Amino acid sequence: MSGQRTGWRRVLPTWRTMLGTVLLFLLLLIGALIAGYLLVDIPPANSAAKAQTNVYFYADGSELARDGEVNRQNVRLAQVPKHVQQAVLAAEDRDFYAESAVDPVAMLRAAWNTATGKGKQSGSTITQQYVKNYYLGQEQTLTRKAKEFFIAIKLDHEVSKDNILLGYLNSSYYGRNAYGIQAAAQAYYGRDSERLTVAQGAYLATLLNAPSAYDLAAHPDNRPRVLARWNYVLDGMVEQQWLSPADRAAMRFPMPKPAKTSPGLSGQRGYLVEAVKDYLRDQKILDEDTLRTGGYRITTTISKRRQNAFVKAVGTRLMDRLDDSRPVDRNVRAGGASIDPKNGRVVALYGGIDFAQQYVNGATRSDYQVGSTFKPLVFASAVQNHSTTQDGTAITPETVYDGTNKRMTVSHGHATGFAPANEDDRSYGPITVTEATDKSVNAVYAQMGIDVGPDKVKATAVDLGIPADAPGLAASRGAIALGTATPSVLDMTQAYATLAHHGTHRPYTLVDKVTKNDEDIELPDREETTAIAREAADTTTAILRSVVEDGTGSAAQDAGRPAAGKTGTAEQDKAAWFAGYTPELATVVAVLGQNPDSAAQEPLYGAGGLPRVNGGDFPAQIWADYTAAALNGRPVHDFDLELQDGAEPSPSTEPSDSESASPGDSDSPPSGPSDPDGTPTVTAPPTTAPTPPTTEPPSPTVPPETPPATEPTNDFPTGGPGGEDELVRRLRARWG
């Protein structure tokens, strides 16, 4: 009886049972490994070198572009300098020559990191990566991973480490359509692989981690991430004693040369294709490796007619005014995006004058300050959060602020140390929020940002569609209200589209449909959410209507439509913006200054013959021309606004009986007869032609001093300020 187990011990297995179970599991595992090793043979090389073409289409089904042409040239290991081989090992597999073909611990760690949201991890040795690149495919399946495991083990027994490394160097993808180290050396540095320096080899090794994203010519805003990875590679070389600390300390980053574009991707096509690729990757629809295998048919949301209208507007209003005799005109770039607020579809995207000439996409880059176009987001946050001034007055369009130049902002009775200048050091004295928005008064919005709270302003911006990781957004603090953050043109268009849609946010999309072998690829759901209350969005629209009717955005009136918008200028006039919308279309235009040789941001003073380029100049004129053309033939709708208490609408903001849009007002995929760009036809008569735009925009004087680095300028033209008593009388006359 003493040997019998009683109580809770009866439900536990005996040690003999546990030992037997473990031994059985180990025997099954060993048997499975032996079977896998015997059954899985090393296959012939895959068809990666014969990758199919991907075809991209406009929204109407007409062909936009093709890609997939493979650039590959194999070399011998002797043609790859030892320091380049070591750079690749430092980046991808430092113990390559000492370890086995697979690393189960790294694989388990990578799986855990991926499952717990710490980012996608491969956990693969160089041998495994070579097997995937050369013998298998890029699909993320357990079957492929199992084959990779056994082929890598078998390959490690049958092929030398040097030959495996050579195969890896010749089969890896480095971006710019370059497969293999030789093609990469030519694509990025215009030289053969055997002439690569240590620094250049370290950069090419860096690219293996994220080929397209780490191409600085295409994504200059990714420079911090690229440098971090490049330094990681070099530090690894020092750690492995492949590079001396002294040589490491003297190393300088080797900027790659501009990319050569495939003839099929010249003009706007290259910008559109790269933007779509980024979207597919960022939304986890297709990763870069999978897309590279080719054979995909991708229908975009881009309207061919509207895209052409955008190109024409930029050409007429900006590019045709540039002159080779003005050195500053070499620095002029442009970016633009247009979104249908009702469905979030990007209907036009202007990336630059020509993808073959300017590789960086002006619509998606995120390294230029947005300036005063951020101010409406501050006001929207004030209404959304029921914010008050320091004396407890609710913030509405009629709230009076002190617009004195360099007025010290105050928080709870204490000076904050932040006292930004107005443009041209102009003082306004007492001024309402509406008029301060019309004239883009920094002093007012700096204080409003403090009143609302920088964290609340940031939260509202993110809710409206600005990415939470937009450069400068988190670090701006008090200056956030003046637009020191650098979201992209497309990001700003998303935020303004949410305002146009009465505060309802729907993530934008660049893709309508993706298929391969006649099978649809699943696209992510884009659920609508309430970003801010309708009264917050609509009251913001009301003050932005005033900017177009009475303020710095008056050039937008030439669209011939009810419009709301805001101008913006980055510090030192390095960028000028206009962001605006009608009830049917949200569009943002930016004119950017960038040195074509060094890629450094440059001021735009004197560009296009203007003393200073403001958002109300070229950007607003482009916006007006594009909007008029994009909506030509569509019925005119007024804004239907529901305002906050205390914000009385002007007659121009009364809703129109024709607000309800017909199904033909968007570029949604057609379900019936359509015009050539895929947009359903509309039987309503066309709008009357817009008033011809002015031929010469206003020319404010150049400020005598460069604006402080922490304070972006605004956009109101210069003019002598009136006395404070006169301003008070004018305010009383206007607001009673």
Buried (B, 14 or more C-beta within 10 A) or exposed (E): EEEEEEEEEEEEEEEEEEEEEEEEEEEEEEEEEEEBBEEBEEEEEBEBEEBEBBBBBBBBBEEBBBBBEBBBBBBEBEBBBEBBBBBBBBBBBBEBEEBEBBBEEBBEBBEEBBEEEEEEBBBBBBBBBBBBBBBBBBEEEEEBBEBBBBBBBBBBEEBEBEEBBBBBBBBBBBBBBBBBBBBBBBBBBEBBBBEBBBBBBBBBBBBBBBBBBBBBBBBBBBBEBBBEBBBBBBBBBBEEEBBEEEBBEEBEBBBBEBBBBBEBBBBBBBBBBBBBBBBBBEBEBBEBBBBBBBBBBBBBBBBBBBBBBBBBBBBBBBBEBBEEEBEBBBBBBBBBBBBBBBBBBBBBBBBBBBBBEBBBBBBBBBBBBBBBBBBBBBBBBBBBBEBBBEEEBBBBBBBBBBBBBBBBBBBEEEEBEBBBBBBBBBBBBBBBBBBBBBBBBBBBBBBBBBBBBBEBBBBBBBBBBBBEEBBBBBEBBBBBBBBBBBBBBBBBBBBBBBBBBBBBBBBBBBBBBBEBEEEEBEBEEBEEEEBBBBBBBBBBBBBBBBBBBBBBBBBBBBBBBBBBBBBBBBBBBBBBBBBBBBBBBBBBBBBBBBEEEEBEBBBBBBBBBBBBBBBBBBBBBBBBBBBBBBBBBBBBBBBBBEBBEEBEBEEEBEBBEEEEBBEBBBBBBBEEEBBEBBBBEBEEEEBEEBEEBEEEBBBBEBBEEEBBEEBBBBBBBBEEBEEEEEBBEBBEEEEE
